[in-house]
Amino acid sequence: MGVNLSSLLEPKELELRDLSNRTLAVDAHNTIYQFLSIIRQPDGTPLMDHSGNVTSQLSGLLYRNVNLMEHGIRPCYVFDGTVHELKLDTVQERRDRREAAMKEWEAALEEGDMERAYSKAMQSSRMTKDVLESSRELLKLMGLPVVEAPMEGEAQAAHMCSKGNVWAVSSQDFDSLLFGAPRLIRNINITGRRKMPGKNIYRNVKVEMLELDEVLGNLEIGRKELVQMCIMMGTDFNTGISGIGPKRGLALIRKHGDIDSALKHLGMEMPGYEEVQDIFMQGGHSDDYDLTMREVDRDGLMEFLCEKHDFSSERVSSTIDKLLDGRKEIEKSNRQKSLDMFF
């Protein structure tokens, strides 16, 4: 999802402890998709409760957020709002790919090819209304801030980061940089030894940080030119030009200065590219949000997870204890920070 700029960028590797005392605006949809994809049974079937409701995302959100808070990290979750009309084709393409992957998953199961089945199952993850609502409910019961974006969650998160209300945006997508996020944190949900999709290869995944000013300095272009480069490559909101990837796009922008001059050189036109540019440069965002961490609802969590969704009461209870301990450390750190500022 989003533009792939990995071949051009050199992120800094971090440990989770390096993010202690930081507030991160987490791209909720991106994170939920990750958990839906990777938390599955050996044959690719997602975790489910007795009613057939998918619970992979609940397991991921519960245990990973506790882990983050044990490291002193304060997450807040930003959910997408209305889908822009220019993104509807991309949304349909993704739906078609998931349906195709679902059929391939079923075929692989019939053939007894569990490795291929698991791979295709990961690609078939669906963001249903029930998945979204159950995720929101869990986060609120955990006392974590939930922000509803008017449109793109990444645009809202980038706005919050630019205002200094959060330290960084957490997402796997590079689009946060196009939306103007000063800092992007990647891989907070998938650290450790991970199998590469579709390959019998493992690699050690580390937390990564990209800083917008440093990225632009290394590429020797401005943010507007970065957006224009990505428009030529193709984004979630437009079809790019065939044959233009990150390296060629960057070379064109560097040589010709802007998209109009680059297109003139290519003898091509991209009608309406200005609207896509405005989406990234201006973004749809709101200042109506509250990042206050609320009290943990222990009874509510036990009922929601154990009685409604079949989680182990013993494991959930011990996890809530860890959650409360992590919250205490964060609150202690906040009080110390306030005292330091006072004196």
C-alpha positions in Angstrom: 0.0 0.0 0.0 1.2 3.5 -0.8 4.4 4.4 -2.6 7.5 2.3 -2.2 10.5 4.5 -1.7 12.7 1.9 0.0 15.3 1.8 -2.7 16.0 5.5 -2.2 16.0 5.8 1.6 18.4 4.9 4.3 16.5 4.6 7.6 18.1 4.7 11.0 17.8 1.5 13.0 16.4 1.8 16.5 15.5 -0.4 19.5 12.1 0.0 21.1 13.7 1.4 24.2 15.0 4.3 22.0 11.3 5.4 21.8 10.8 5.6 25.5 8.8 8.6 26.7 7.7 9.3 23.1 4.1 9.5 21.8 3.4 7.9 18.5 0.4 8.5 16.2 -0.2 5.0 14.9 -1.8 4.4 11.5 -4.6 2.2 12.8 -5.7 0.6 9.5 -2.2 -0.2 8.5 -1.5 -1.8 11.9 -4.7 -3.8 12.0 -4.0 -5.1 8.5 -0.6 -6.2 9.7 -2.1 -8.2 12.6 -4.8 -9.7 10.4 -2.1 -10.9 8.0 0.5 -12.3 10.3 -1.4 -13.7 13.2 -2.8 -16.9 11.8 -2.9 -20.6 12.3 -0.4 -22.9 10.3 -3.0 -23.4 7.5 -3.6 -19.6 7.2 -6.9 -19.5 9.1 -7.1 -16.4 11.2 -7.8 -16.6 14.9 -11.6 -16.7 15.6 -14.0 -16.9 18.5 -16.8 -19.4 19.0 -19.1 -17.2 16.8 -16.7 -17.1 13.9 -15.6 -13.5 14.6 -12.0 -12.8 13.6 -9.8 -12.0 16.6 -6.3 -11.9 15.1 -6.3 -8.1 15.3 -7.5 -8.1 18.9 -4.6 -10.4 19.9 -2.1 -8.2 18.1 -3.4 -4.9 19.5 -3.6 -6.2 23.1 -0.2 -7.8 23.4 1.8 -5.4 21.2 0.4 -2.3 22.9 1.3 -3.7 26.3 4.8 -4.4 25.0 5.1 -0.8 23.7 3.9 0.7 27.0 6.3 -1.6 28.9 9.0 0.3 26.9 7.6 3.6 27.9 6.0 4.3 24.5 2.6 6.1 24.4 0.6 5.0 21.3 -2.5 6.8 20.0 -4.4 5.3 17.1 -5.6 7.3 14.1 -8.4 5.7 12.0 -9.2 6.5 8.4 -12.3 8.6 7.6 -14.0 9.0 4.3 -12.3 7.5 1.3 -11.4 10.1 -1.3 -13.0 9.5 -4.7 -9.6 9.3 -6.4 -8.7 6.3 -4.2 -11.8 4.3 -5.1 -10.1 2.5 -8.0 -7.2 1.5 -5.7 -9.6 0.2 -3.1 -11.4 -1.9 -5.8 -8.0 -3.2 -7.1 -7.1 -4.3 -3.5 -10.4 -5.9 -3.1 -10.0 -7.9 -6.3 -6.5 -9.0 -5.2 -7.8 -10.2 -1.9 -10.6 -12.2 -3.5 -8.0 -13.8 -5.9 -5.7 -14.6 -3.0 -8.7 -16.2 -1.2 -9.3 -18.5 -4.1 -5.6 -19.4 -4.3 -5.6 -20.1 -0.6 -8.5 -22.5 -0.9 -6.8 -24.2 -3.8 -3.6 -24.6 -1.9 -5.4 -26.1 1.1 -7.0 -28.7 -1.2 -3.6 -29.6 -2.6 -2.1 -29.8 0.9 0.4 -27.1 0.2 0.5 -25.4 3.6 3.3 -23.0 2.9 1.6 -21.6 -0.2 -1.7 -21.7 1.7 -0.3 -19.6 4.5 1.2 -17.1 2.1 -2.0 -16.6 0.1 -4.0 -16.4 3.3 -1.9 -13.5 4.4 -2.8 -11.7 1.2 -6.5 -12.3 1.7 -7.0 -10.2 4.9 -10.2 -8.2 4.9 -10.9 -5.0 6.9 -14.5 -5.5 7.8 -16.8 -3.2 9.8 -16.7 -5.7 12.7 -12.9 -5.9 12.7 -12.7 -2.1 12.8 -15.3 -1.7 15.5 -13.9 -4.4 17.7 -10.4 -2.8 17.4 -11.8 0.6 18.4 -13.6 -0.9 21.4 -10.5 -2.8 22.6 -8.2 0.3 22.3 -10.7 2.4 24.3 -11.0 -0.2 27.0 -7.2 -0.2 27.3 -7.4 3.6 27.8 -5.6 4.5 24.6 -6.5 7.6 22.6 -8.5 7.0 19.4 -8.6 9.7 16.8 -11.0 9.7 13.9 -9.5 11.3 10.8 -11.8 13.2 8.3 -10.1 11.4 5.4 -6.7 9.7 5.3 -5.4 8.6 8.8 -1.8 9.2 7.7 -2.7 12.8 6.8 -4.2 13.4 10.2 -1.3 11.7 12.0 1.2 13.8 10.0 -0.7 17.0 11.0 -0.6 16.0 14.7 3.1 15.3 14.4 3.8 18.7 12.6 2.0 20.4 15.5 4.2 18.7 18.0 1.3 16.8 19.7 3.0 13.5 18.9 6.7 12.8 18.3 6.3 10.6 15.2 3.9 8.8 13.0 4.0 5.0 13.1 3.2 3.3 9.8 4.7 0.8 7.3 3.8 3.1 4.4 6.1 5.9 3.2 3.1 8.1 2.4 3.3 9.7 5.8 6.4 11.5 4.5 4.5 12.8 1.5 1.8 14.1 3.9 4.5 16.0 5.8 5.2 13.9 8.9 8.5 15.2 10.4 9.3 11.6 11.6 8.2 8.2 10.4 8.7 5.1 12.5 8.4 1.7 10.8 8.3 -1.9 12.0 7.1 -1.4 15.6 4.8 -4.3 15.2 7.0 -6.8 13.4 10.4 -6.6 15.1 12.4 -9.8 15.4 13.2 -12.7 13.1 10.6 -12.8 10.3 10.1 -15.0 7.2 10.1 -13.1 3.9 6.7 -13.3 2.1 6.7 -16.1 -0.5 10.4 -17.1 0.2 12.1 -19.5 2.5 14.3 -16.7 3.8 14.3 -15.1 7.2 15.7 -11.7 8.2 15.9 -9.8 11.4 13.5 -6.9 11.3 14.4 -3.8 13.3 12.5 -0.6 14.2 13.4 2.1 11.6 13.1 5.9 11.7 13.1 8.3 8.8 13.2 12.1 9.3 11.6 14.1 6.6 14.3 16.9 6.6 17.1 14.4 6.3 15.2 12.4 3.6 14.7 15.6 1.5 18.3 16.7 2.1 19.7 13.3 0.9 17.4 13.3 -2.2 18.3 17.0 -2.9 14.6 17.9 -3.5 11.8 19.6 -1.6 8.7 18.0 -0.2 6.6 19.3 -3.1 9.0 17.7 -5.6 9.0 14.5 -3.6 5.2 14.4 -4.0 5.5 15.2 -7.7 8.0 12.4 -8.2 5.6 9.9 -6.5 2.8 11.1 -8.7 4.8 10.2 -11.8 5.5 6.8 -10.2 1.8 6.3 -9.2 0.1 6.7 -5.8 -3.1 5.4 -4.2 -4.8 8.4 -5.9 -3.5 8.1 -9.4 -2.0 5.8 -12.0 1.6 6.6 -12.7 3.6 6.6 -15.9 4.8 3.2 -17.1 8.5 2.7 -16.6 9.0 5.4 -14.0 10.1 4.0 -10.6 11.8 5.8 -7.7 15.2 6.2 -9.3 14.1 7.4 -12.7 11.4 9.6 -11.1 14.0 11.2 -8.8 16.4 11.7 -11.7 13.7 13.4 -13.8 12.7 15.8 -10.9 16.3 16.6 -10.1 17.2 17.3 -13.8 14.0 19.2 -14.8 13.0 20.8 -11.5 9.3 20.0 -11.4 6.7 17.7 -12.8 5.6 20.1 -15.6 9.1 20.3 -17.0 9.6 16.6 -16.6 6.4 15.8 -18.4 7.2 18.2 -21.2 10.6 16.5 -21.6 8.8 13.1 -21.8 6.2 14.5 -24.2 3.4 13.4 -21.9 0.6 14.8 -19.9 -1.0 13.9 -16.6 -4.4 15.8 -16.5 -5.6 16.5 -12.9 -2.3 15.8 -11.2 -2.7 19.0 -9.2 -5.6 17.5 -7.3 -3.5 14.6 -6.2 -0.7 17.0 -5.2 -3.1 19.0 -3.1 -4.2 15.8 -1.3 -0.7 15.2 -0.1 0.4 18.9 0.4 -2.8 20.0 2.2 -4.4 16.8 3.4 -7.7 16.5 5.1 -7.2 16.9 8.8 -8.9 18.1 12.0 -7.8 19.7 15.2 -10.7 18.1 17.1 -8.9 15.3 18.9 -8.0 14.4 22.5 -4.7 12.5 23.2 -5.4 12.0 26.9 -4.8 8.4 28.1 -7.9 7.2 30.0 -8.2 4.7 32.9 -7.9 1.1 32.0 -11.2 -0.7 32.2 -10.1 -4.0 33.7 -13.6 -5.5 34.1 -14.6 -4.3 30.6 -11.5 -5.9 29.1 -12.1 -9.2 30.8 -15.7 -9.3 29.6 -14.9 -8.2 26.1 -11.9 -10.5 25.5 -12.7 -13.5 27.6 -16.5 -13.8 27.7 -17.2 -12.4 24.2 -14.1 -13.5 22.2 -12.9 -16.6 24.1 -9.5 -15.3 25.2 -7.8 -17.1 28.1 -9.0 -15.3 31.3 -5.7 -16.2 33.1 -3.5 -14.8 30.3 -5.7 -11.7 29.8 -5.6 -11.0 33.5 -1.8 -11.2 33.7 -1.6 -9.0 30.6 -3.8 -6.4 32.2 -1.4 -6.4 35.1 1.5 -5.7 32.8 -0.6 -3.0 31.1 -1.3 -1.3 34.4 2.4 -1.5 35.4 3.4 0.1 32.0 0.9 2.9 32.5 2.3 3.6 36.0 5.8 3.9 34.5 4.6 6.2 31.8 2.7 8.4 34.3 5.7 8.5 36.6 7.8 9.6 33.6 5.3 12.3 32.7 5.3 13.7 36.3 9.1 13.7 36.3 9.1 15.6 33.0 6.7 18.2 34.4 8.9 18.7 37.5 12.0 19.1 35.3 10.2 21.7 33.2 9.0 23.5 36.4 12.5 23.8 37.9 
